[in-house]
Protein backbone atom coordinates (compact mmCIF):
# COMPACT_ATOMS: atom_id res chain seq x y z
CA UNK A 1 0.00 0.00 0.00
CA UNK A 2 1.19 3.53 -0.73
CA UNK A 3 0.77 6.36 1.75
CA UNK A 4 1.15 10.04 0.90
CA UNK A 5 3.41 11.91 3.32
CA UNK A 6 2.23 15.38 2.26
CA UNK A 7 0.79 16.35 5.66
CA UNK A 8 3.94 15.37 7.57
CA UNK A 9 6.27 17.18 5.17
CA UNK A 10 4.09 20.29 5.21
CA UNK A 11 4.05 20.31 9.02
CA UNK A 12 7.85 19.97 9.12
CA UNK A 13 8.12 23.08 6.95
CA UNK A 14 5.48 24.96 8.92
CA UNK A 15 2.98 25.06 6.04
CA UNK A 16 -0.72 24.87 6.74
CA UNK A 17 -2.96 22.78 4.51
CA UNK A 18 -4.40 25.92 2.96
CA UNK A 19 -1.03 27.54 2.33
CA UNK A 20 0.37 24.41 0.71
CA UNK A 21 -2.73 24.10 -1.46
CA UNK A 22 -2.31 27.69 -2.68
CA UNK A 23 1.44 27.27 -3.24
CA UNK A 24 0.88 24.10 -5.27
CA UNK A 25 -2.33 25.30 -6.98
CA UNK A 26 -4.29 22.32 -5.59
CA UNK A 27 -7.96 22.83 -4.74
CA UNK A 28 -9.18 22.68 -1.16
CA UNK A 29 -11.20 19.47 -1.54
CA UNK A 30 -8.21 17.59 -2.95
CA UNK A 31 -5.99 18.82 -0.12
CA UNK A 32 -8.58 17.73 2.43
CA UNK A 33 -8.71 14.25 0.89
CA UNK A 34 -4.92 13.96 0.96
CA UNK A 35 -4.73 15.07 4.59
CA UNK A 36 -7.64 12.93 5.82
CA UNK A 37 -6.96 9.74 3.87
CA UNK A 38 -3.31 9.55 2.82
CA UNK A 39 -3.62 5.88 1.82
CA UNK A 40 -6.78 6.16 -0.27
CA UNK A 41 -6.64 9.67 -1.78
CA UNK A 42 -6.58 9.55 -5.57
CA UNK A 43 -4.01 12.06 -6.80
CA UNK A 44 -2.71 12.66 -10.32
CA UNK A 45 0.97 12.83 -11.12
CA UNK A 46 0.77 16.55 -12.02
CA UNK A 47 -0.65 17.25 -8.54
CA UNK A 48 2.12 15.21 -6.93
CA UNK A 49 4.66 17.16 -8.97
CA UNK A 50 3.21 20.52 -7.89
CA UNK A 51 3.10 19.46 -4.24
CA UNK A 52 6.71 18.27 -4.38
CA UNK A 53 7.84 21.55 -5.93
CA UNK A 54 5.94 23.59 -3.33
CA UNK A 55 7.52 21.50 -0.55
CA UNK A 56 10.95 21.64 -2.27
CA UNK A 57 11.34 17.85 -2.19
CA UNK A 58 11.62 15.09 -4.77
CA UNK A 59 8.30 13.46 -5.65
CA UNK A 60 9.59 10.17 -4.24
CA UNK A 61 9.70 11.79 -0.77
CA UNK A 62 5.92 12.24 -0.90
CA UNK A 63 5.35 8.48 -1.10
CA UNK A 64 5.82 5.77 1.49
CA UNK A 65 5.29 2.06 1.04
CA UNK A 66 3.50 0.52 4.00
CA UNK A 67 2.30 -3.06 4.59
CA UNK A 68 -1.24 -3.86 3.51
CA UNK A 69 -3.62 -4.43 6.38
CA UNK A 70 -4.81 -7.99 6.90
CA UNK A 71 -8.51 -8.44 6.15
CA UNK A 72 -10.54 -8.49 9.36
CA UNK A 73 -11.81 -12.06 8.87
CA UNK A 74 -8.22 -13.35 9.00
CA UNK A 75 -7.53 -11.50 12.23
CA UNK A 76 -10.64 -12.86 13.96
CA UNK A 77 -9.79 -16.54 13.31
CA UNK A 78 -7.24 -16.99 16.08
C-alpha positions as CSV (number, residue, x, y, z in Angstrom):
1,X,0.0,0.0,0.0
2,X,1.2,3.5,-0.7
3,X,0.8,6.4,1.8
4,X,1.2,10.0,0.9
5,X,3.4,11.9,3.3
6,X,2.2,15.4,2.3
7,X,0.8,16.3,5.7
8,X,3.9,15.4,7.6
9,X,6.3,17.2,5.2
10,X,4.1,20.3,5.2
11,X,4.1,20.3,9.0
12,X,7.8,20.0,9.1
13,X,8.1,23.1,7.0
14,X,5.5,25.0,8.9
15,X,3.0,25.1,6.0
16,X,-0.7,24.9,6.7
17,X,-3.0,22.8,4.5
18,X,-4.4,25.9,3.0
19,X,-1.0,27.5,2.3
20,X,0.4,24.4,0.7
21,X,-2.7,24.1,-1.5
22,X,-2.3,27.7,-2.7
23,X,1.4,27.3,-3.2
24,X,0.9,24.1,-5.3
25,X,-2.3,25.3,-7.0
26,X,-4.3,22.3,-5.6
27,X,-8.0,22.8,-4.7
28,X,-9.2,22.7,-1.2
29,X,-11.2,19.5,-1.5
30,X,-8.2,17.6,-2.9
31,X,-6.0,18.8,-0.1
32,X,-8.6,17.7,2.4
33,X,-8.7,14.2,0.9
34,X,-4.9,14.0,1.0
35,X,-4.7,15.1,4.6
36,X,-7.6,12.9,5.8
37,X,-7.0,9.7,3.9
38,X,-3.3,9.5,2.8
39,X,-3.6,5.9,1.8
40,X,-6.8,6.2,-0.3
41,X,-6.6,9.7,-1.8
42,X,-6.6,9.5,-5.6
43,X,-4.0,12.1,-6.8
44,X,-2.7,12.7,-10.3
45,X,1.0,12.8,-11.1
46,X,0.8,16.5,-12.0
47,X,-0.7,17.2,-8.5
48,X,2.1,15.2,-6.9
49,X,4.7,17.2,-9.0
50,X,3.2,20.5,-7.9
51,X,3.1,19.5,-4.2
52,X,6.7,18.3,-4.4
53,X,7.8,21.5,-5.9
54,X,5.9,23.6,-3.3
55,X,7.5,21.5,-0.6
56,X,11.0,21.6,-2.3
57,X,11.3,17.9,-2.2
58,X,11.6,15.1,-4.8
59,X,8.3,13.5,-5.7
60,X,9.6,10.2,-4.2
61,X,9.7,11.8,-0.8
62,X,5.9,12.2,-0.9
63,X,5.3,8.5,-1.1
64,X,5.8,5.8,1.5
65,X,5.3,2.1,1.0
66,X,3.5,0.5,4.0
67,X,2.3,-3.1,4.6
68,X,-1.2,-3.9,3.5
69,X,-3.6,-4.4,6.4
70,X,-4.8,-8.0,6.9
71,X,-8.5,-8.4,6.1
72,X,-10.5,-8.5,9.4
73,X,-11.8,-12.1,8.9
74,X,-8.2,-13.4,9.0
75,X,-7.5,-11.5,12.2
76,X,-10.6,-12.9,14.0
77,X,-9.8,-16.5,13.3
78,X,-7.2,-17.0,16.1
